[in-house]
Amino acid sequence: MNWDKKIATRQSYGEALAELGKESEKIIVLDADLSKTTKTEIFAKQFPDRFFDIGIAEQNLISVAAGIATFNFIPYVSSFAVFATGRAYDQIRNSIAYPKLNVKICATHSGVTAGEDGATHQMIEDISMMRTLPNMTVLSTSDDTQTRWAVKEIAKINGPVYLRLCRLASPIIYNDDTKFEIGKGHQFGEGTDGTVIATGIVVAEALKAQEKLKKQGIDIRVIDIHTIKPIDKDIIIKAAKETKKIITIEDHNIIGGLGSSVCEVLSTEYPKNVIRMGINDTFGTSGKGEELMKFFHITAEDIVNVYLNNTQN
Amino acid sequence: MKITNIEELEEISRNVRRDIIEQVYKAKSGHPGSSLSCVEILAVLYFNQMNINPKEPKMEERDRLILSKGHASPALYSILAQKGYFPKEELKDFRKLGCRLQGHPDLKKLPGVDMSSGSLGQGLSVACGMALASKLKKQKNKIYCIVGDGELEEGQIWEAAMTASHYKLDNLCVIVDNNNLQIDGKIENVMNPKPIDKKFESFGFEVLEVDGHNIEKLIKIFEYAKQIQEKPTVIIAKTIKGKGVSFMENKAEWHGKAPNDEEYKNAINQL
């Protein structure tokens, strides 16, 4: 783990997408006037014929991608998460998910860590909306290595995928040779004092919390859930059986996201108390990404505090 | 197998009208008025114009049709059955549990359906995507998209219209089924989309108008539309909602309701 070197998953996405463009002529990229910041611009410069800017029209963006997919291309579509999923929800539902078209929606600027733009641009409901759609696979990656893997791996899935990406730079967690698998969580440690299940940008926080707690003689395990749907039930049930406390954390509303997904698994498979950390059903606010993580209590320190102060389990 | 004989195409259209009434009557639900208004448009496209092969419904070089006003599905289903995409007996299953003929077209279930539709305003964007993809593959597919005139109230239609002319999609032909009625009444009273022609013109379209029930004129206009280059075409087809069934004609209330026993017999006798 390299805590000092940071890279935003949107950057990893843009670079990996351009690599993927070299590997396959089938890759088409569409954006809605945000290519500079979603980083699809990297692809656009290398493959101008396979890049379409649809302008500020996200509903159209999604449906155009659906049409392109019917010609056996694999469209990757990007915008900010709030517009890609919220503005165009019905288009995703009826033009992509229902007909099960091979469109990859790769949305950046998810969560409050989108920062200064404030609540209108901080998407905290996207996991919830996307995972409730039949036929949809949902990914939320935590670092550069994992994102690069995901960008290429989702091309192999024949169907709709939502990939959740972030604006804020985050530490590199994984070595280049780490093996990932869609639908399989990644576990750090075998600790039995507790489990922190995390996704996206806060996985690094969970790992920092693991280190801090270790210094106090508390050994927890951390599970990185990069695939929200289909979720890795086995790793969650195993953790519930083997460890004392279960904490989930996400840069997303605590309603409908990772925490809810974990509760859904455990409620039927192994009922157990789950402490859900995240954005507590409130809109975000302007500020720096790092400041907002503190403000909304989704940092390593917050995890440690919640772990130590919660006596429910 | 292109049908050029006008009478034959008229006979096909009559069959479609009967099928629409039968389907909606048996299902006890559906949209007869909207289906009856686009019969000739579909008949001419599928039997005279489009490069398609029912034996190879996924053929890459085929022309595509998106019925963006997906509630007119009974018309499309009758056409597809007559073309041989699936057995005609299946029309009786329309809207029934377990059927392939869903209330609105489903491309996963039914061969011949090029795109699922039902949520209005999305079909034209999908058509733009198909037209872009076809150009990218250097193929010759023509992409047809039928939209309702009430559907033009959806903002996404105009996002798509911008895209069509921005990318010079001359392989795209939009047909507006201009029957002047929507569920709540006359289009100009509910939310006026007029002037439809000037709107499309200002968005960069070649705008054509035709009597949407005149087969000969429809063939001519589709042939003419194929010659247009460097810009998309829209054909504003003047139609009558409920066309062919006297008591349904120009009546908004027949947008989405099934005939009772007596109305059914009356309608079939007229056809």
HADDOCK unambig.tbl for C-alpha pairs under 7 A between the chains (distance, minus, plus):
assign (segid A and resid 54 and name CA) (segid B and resid 163 and name CA) 6.92 0.50 0.50
assign (segid A and resid 57 and name CA) (segid B and resid 159 and name CA) 6.37 0.50 0.50
assign (segid A and resid 59 and name CA) (segid B and resid 156 and name CA) 6.60 0.50 0.50
assign (segid A and resid 60 and name CA) (segid B and resid 125 and name CA) 5.53 0.50 0.50
assign (segid A and resid 60 and name CA) (segid B and resid 156 and name CA) 6.12 0.50 0.50
assign (segid A and resid 60 and name CA) (segid B and resid 159 and name CA) 6.08 0.50 0.50
assign (segid A and resid 60 and name CA) (segid B and resid 160 and name CA) 6.05 0.50 0.50
assign (segid A and resid 63 and name CA) (segid B and resid 122 and name CA) 6.26 0.50 0.50
assign (segid A and resid 63 and name CA) (segid B and resid 125 and name CA) 5.30 0.50 0.50
assign (segid A and resid 63 and name CA) (segid B and resid 126 and name CA) 4.97 0.50 0.50
assign (segid A and resid 64 and name CA) (segid B and resid 125 and name CA) 4.90 0.50 0.50
assign (segid A and resid 64 and name CA) (segid B and resid 126 and name CA) 4.65 0.50 0.50
assign (segid A and resid 64 and name CA) (segid B and resid 128 and name CA) 5.93 0.50 0.50
assign (segid A and resid 64 and name CA) (segid B and resid 129 and name CA) 4.09 0.50 0.50
assign (segid A and resid 65 and name CA) (segid B and resid 129 and name CA) 5.91 0.50 0.50
assign (segid A and resid 66 and name CA) (segid B and resid 126 and name CA) 5.90 0.50 0.50
assign (segid A and resid 66 and name CA) (segid B and resid 129 and name CA) 6.80 0.50 0.50
assign (segid A and resid 67 and name CA) (segid B and resid 126 and name CA) 4.19 0.50 0.50
assign (segid A and resid 67 and name CA) (segid B and resid 127 and name CA) 6.01 0.50 0.50
assign (segid A and resid 67 and name CA) (segid B and resid 128 and name CA) 6.95 0.50 0.50
assign (segid A and resid 67 and name CA) (segid B and resid 129 and name CA) 4.12 0.50 0.50
assign (segid A and resid 67 and name CA) (segid B and resid 130 and name CA) 4.56 0.50 0.50
assign (segid A and resid 68 and name CA) (segid B and resid 129 and name CA) 4.55 0.50 0.50
assign (segid A and resid 68 and name CA) (segid B and resid 130 and name CA) 5.10 0.50 0.50
assign (segid A and resid 68 and name CA) (segid B and resid 133 and name CA) 5.22 0.50 0.50
assign (segid A and resid 71 and name CA) (segid B and resid 130 and name CA) 6.81 0.50 0.50
assign (segid A and resid 71 and name CA) (segid B and resid 133 and name CA) 6.26 0.50 0.50
assign (segid A and resid 91 and name CA) (segid B and resid 122 and name CA) 6.98 0.50 0.50
assign (segid A and resid 94 and name CA) (segid B and resid 119 and name CA) 6.81 0.50 0.50
assign (segid A and resid 95 and name CA) (segid B and resid 116 and name CA) 7.00 0.50 0.50
assign (segid A and resid 99 and name CA) (segid B and resid 107 and name CA) 6.44 0.50 0.50
assign (segid A and resid 99 and name CA) (segid B and resid 108 and name CA) 6.12 0.50 0.50
assign (segid A and resid 99 and name CA) (segid B and resid 116 and name CA) 6.27 0.50 0.50
